Amino acid sequence: MLEKEEKIKSRHDGFYKRFYPIGMKVPDDGRVILNKIQLDILELIKQKPGISQSEISELIGLSNATVNYHISIMVNAGYVKLDRKGRKTMCFARLDEEN
């Protein structure tokens, strides 16, 4: 329905079907291009390796749910790695990411 109304677009990526907002550039190699919020979050993670999502939420001024959403996108795209220690989840920038 959202595709018919031209709110989102989809692209097949092997076994998966990925969805993108209409205004988002989709790279030819299938790699996700990060938006401003995601770039800000990634920069914060690079500055403070091991930072938690709640700390990111406080520093950036976004809700925990919003930060979780953007981090999930970056994890799936390979920009961020999560390390869980008990109840705490720490965020790390992936060394192989290209920015």
C-alpha positions in Angstrom: 0.0 0.0 0.0 2.8 2.5 0.9 4.6 1.7 -2.3 1.4 2.3 -4.3 1.0 5.6 -2.6 4.7 6.3 -3.4 5.7 6.8 0.2 8.3 4.1 0.1 10.3 2.1 -2.4 11.6 -1.4 -2.2 14.6 -3.2 -3.5 15.5 -6.9 -3.6 18.7 -7.7 -1.9 19.3 -11.4 -2.3 16.9 -13.2 0.0 15.6 -9.9 1.5 13.4 -7.2 0.3 14.5 -3.8 1.7 12.3 -0.7 2.0 13.4 2.9 1.8 11.7 6.3 2.1 11.0 7.8 -1.3 13.5 10.7 -0.7 16.4 8.5 0.3 19.2 7.7 -2.1 19.6 4.0 -2.5 23.2 3.2 -3.5 23.8 0.8 -6.4 25.8 -1.6 -4.2 22.9 -1.9 -1.8 24.7 -0.1 1.0 22.6 2.2 3.1 23.4 5.9 3.0 23.0 7.3 6.5 20.8 10.3 7.2 21.8 13.3 9.4 20.6 11.7 12.7 22.4 8.5 12.0 25.6 10.3 11.1 25.4 12.2 14.4 24.8 9.0 16.3 27.7 7.3 14.5 30.0 10.2 15.3 29.1 10.1 18.9 29.8 6.3 19.0 33.2 6.9 17.4 34.0 9.6 20.0 32.8 7.4 22.9 33.2 3.7 22.1 31.0 1.5 24.3 28.4 4.2 24.8 24.9 2.9 25.6 21.8 3.7 23.6 20.3 5.5 26.6 23.4 7.7 26.9 23.1 8.5 23.2 19.5 9.4 23.7 20.3 11.8 26.5 23.2 13.5 24.6 21.3 13.9 21.3 17.9 14.7 22.8 16.0 11.9 21.1 13.7 9.3 22.7 15.2 5.9 23.4 12.9 4.3 20.8 14.1 6.7 18.1 17.8 6.0 18.9 17.0 2.3 19.0 15.4 2.5 15.5 18.4 4.4 14.0 20.9 2.1 15.7 19.1 -1.0 14.3 19.4 0.4 10.8 23.1 1.1 11.3 23.7 -2.4 12.8 22.0 -4.1 9.8 24.0 -1.9 7.4 27.2 -2.8 9.1 28.2 0.6 10.5 27.7 -0.3 14.2 28.3 -3.3 16.4 26.5 -4.0 19.6 28.1 -5.8 22.6 25.7 -6.9 25.3 27.0 -7.3 28.9 24.1 -8.4 31.1 21.5 -5.7 30.8 23.8 -3.1 29.3 24.2 -2.8 25.5 27.3 -1.0 24.3 27.7 0.5 20.9 30.9 0.4 18.8 31.7 1.8 15.4 32.7 -1.0 12.9 36.3 -0.6 11.8 35.4 -1.7 8.2 32.8 0.9 7.6 33.5 3.5 4.9 32.7 7.1 5.8 
